[in-house]
Every structure is written in structure tokens, then in C-alpha cells.
Amino acid sequence: MARKNLLAGLADMSEEGGTSHSYPMRGAGKSLVRSLDELAKQADKYLEGEAVVELDPDTIDDSFIQDRLTKDDDDFRDLVEAIRARGQDSPILVRPHLSAQGRYQVVFGHRRVRAARELGRQVRAVVKSIDDRDHVIAQGQENSARANLTFIERALFARRLDERGYNREVVAAALAANAGSLSKMMSVTERIPSSVIEQIGAAPAVGRERWVELSLLIGKPGGASKARSILEEKAFSSLSSDEKFLALYNALNKAARPVKKVAPATQAKWAASDKTVVAEIKNSGKSYSISLKSKNAGRFGDYLSRNLEQLYARFIEEENKGD
């Protein structure tokens, strides 16, 4: 399966040094406005002329930072079958393991490593010595370019980078995200605990705005604990990730804004026989208003005000007679 849109800005990385000087982050906008086609071209140029070797997948460890919530899905099964049928079309990128001699750490191509391991065959790879910063940028941009990580997977990846101390410029570069998009990702993962996100899963059909809405519900007092208790119910175990999201959203949304049955307000009019007073009456059950108009409206209104005590006493008397 042809790899596309993999990597931007690392094409001239130094062979010896761990630090890349080919990714000058002078404002997020300069790097983030690149189109996916440009990212793909940069990636192709980056791999041009590099030696591709075959490695035992059992000598390759995962990246030090996770970017996916779901390991086995339909797309992965399709990838396995494609590699089984025609082999691995494009190499992965790995770096020498920083603390284990003879081992490697995958930068991008996690699923191709897993597929090769499952099929019992060697994995085609390019080996580069890069530092952690360039590692996360390469890993994140490869995910952005292939465009099949869900919003919440990208948001959780951003959160993990932030927790490891990477500044917003590096996180934005890794995700090819502008400041506004990154801010929404971070706000969602601030309100929704990671444990709740992991229980829901990748939710591939759920976009950014619905996750923002859910985060606002969970961000209410007691919302996080309520969400955990809902997700722990037995009925949720058999649901898909998208179904879990929807069920949780509906449950919290209903709890946050209960629908109350309210009787419709009634309206009526009354007019004196001589038409000198006209009353408009509104009754909603909890409130009752009378608006007086016409020639004698002011004087009749004053009369009612002066006699409210007597009228109310008469009302109570008649109510008690009814009992």
C-alpha cells in the first residue's frame, strides 16, 4: 500500500547528529500551511537514495509515545491482506534504540511492523539516527498526512506530547494543526480524563465539534465521575466505539438538560360591557398576568390594587368552602 503524505521538513537531517536543523520552526504558520501534497513530496524526497534494509520485526520496539487508541480494526486487516498478497510497498522509518544495542524504535510505520510480525516476514525499513523532538514531529506528521487518525486520537497524542514537556510549536508541527485547532484538542483532553477517552475508543465517525460538546458536559461538576459510571455499565461492553460515544453523550446531555413537560400558557380577553376597560389575561401555571387597557384601565387598576387583600381573603374563604 503506497505510503503518502508522510513527513515534512526532515529531508536534510544530519546523519551523525541527533538534532535536525532542516526543520526551522519560525512560527507555526510557515510549516502548517503546507498542503498534504507538499508533505508527500517532502517525504518522498526524504527517503530518496536512502538504503532500505530488511529487519526482523521482533527487534523493533514501539515508539515511546502512543498515537492510536485502536490496534485491530478493519483498516489494519486490509493492510495485512495487502502485504500478504503483494508485499510491503513502502519502507517504514526506524531509529537505533537509545538504550538497547541491536534493537530499533519505530518512528512511523507501526502498523506495517505489526503486519510483518503477524505474517512472520521481515519488514523493509530505513534506519535514521534522530532525537526525540524530530521523532515526534515525524511520527505526528506521518499520521496527519495519511489522514486516518481520528480527532480524539490526534488530540490525545497532542496531550501526551504536552505532558512530556514539548512546547506548543513542536506539538503544532507534529500534528500539522493551526493554533485554533490545537487549542480545541487541548481543551477537550483537559476536560475529559484520559481513562474516559480510552474507554470510549477512537470513535472514527465522531468529529471535533461533538467531542467539544461532550467535553463541556463532562466538564460540569460531577460530570467525569458520572461518565465513568455510565461507561462501566455492562450494556456498554458490547457497543462499538462510536456507539459508546453516542450513548454517553445522550445520557449526559439528558442529565444536564432534563426535558420538562410544561403546560402551554393560556391566554384570554375580557371586556366591560361599556368597553371602557379591556383586560388581556395570560396564565402559565406559575405566573398570571392581567394587562388593562382602554379608558378606565388606570382607575380600575388602582381599584384592584387597593382591594387585593379583600379579594384574596374572599378567594381563600371560597376555596375553604369547596373543601
TALIN-V191357 format. One record per pair of residues at least 24 apart in sequence whose C-alpha atoms are under 8 Angstrom apart, sorted by the first residue. I is the first residue (numbers start at 1). GAP is how many residues later the second one is. Records with the same first field share a line. If there is no record, write none. Layout:
I=GAP + GAP
This chain:
1=78 + 81 + 82 + 87 + 88 + 89
2=87 + 88
3=86 + 87 + 143
4=36 + 39 + 141 + 142
5=31 + 32 + 33 + 34 + 35 + 36 + 38 + 137 + 139 + 140 + 141
6=33 + 34 + 37 + 132 + 135 + 136 + 137 + 138 + 139 + 140
7=32 + 33 + 35 + 36 + 39 + 131 + 134 + 135 + 138
8=30 + 31 + 32 + 34 + 35 + 130 + 133
9=33
10=32 + 36 + 124 + 128
11=31 + 32 + 34 + 35 + 36
12=34
15=113 + 114
16=113
17=112 + 113
18=111 + 112 + 113
19=111 + 112 + 114 + 115
20=110 + 114
25=144
27=142
28=141 + 144 + 145 + 150 + 151
29=149
31=142 + 145
32=140 + 141 + 144 + 145 + 146
36=109
39=106
40=105
47=79
50=76
51=75
52=39 + 72 + 73 + 74 + 75
53=71 + 72 + 73 + 74
54=68 + 69 + 70 + 71
55=67 + 68 + 69 + 70
56=65 + 66 + 67
57=56 + 57 + 59 + 60 + 64 + 65 + 66
58=59
59=43 + 44 + 45
60=43 + 44 + 45 + 46 + 53
61=42 + 43 + 44 + 45
62=43 + 44 + 48
63=42 + 43 + 44
65=71 + 92 + 95 + 96
66=91
67=73 + 86 + 87 + 89 + 90
68=81 + 85 + 134
69=84 + 129 + 132 + 133
70=131 + 132
76=35 + 39
79=33 + 36
80=35 + 36 + 39
83=32
84=35
88=24 + 35 + 36
90=34
91=32 + 33 + 34 + 35
92=31 + 32 + 33 + 34
93=32 + 33 + 34 + 35
94=31 + 32 + 33 + 34
95=32 + 33 + 34 + 35
96=31 + 32 + 33
107=28 + 29 + 31 + 32
108=30 + 31 + 34
133=37
136=38
137=33 + 34 + 36 + 37 + 38
138=36
139=35
140=33 + 34 + 35 + 36
141=32 + 33 + 34 + 35
143=32
144=31 + 32
150=52 + 53 + 54 + 56 + 57
151=53 + 55 + 56 + 57
152=33 + 45 + 50 + 51 + 56 + 59
153=49
154=31
155=27 + 30 + 31 + 33 + 34
156=29 + 33 + 38
158=24 + 27 + 28
159=26 + 27 + 30
184=28
187=25
188=24 + 27
189=26
191=24 + 25 + 27 + 28
192=26 + 27 + 32
193=31
196=28 + 31 + 32 + 35
199=32
200=31 + 41 + 42 + 44 + 45
201=40
202=39 + 40
203=38 + 39 + 42
204=37 + 38
205=37
206=36
214=35
217=35 + 36 + 39
218=34
223=29
227=25
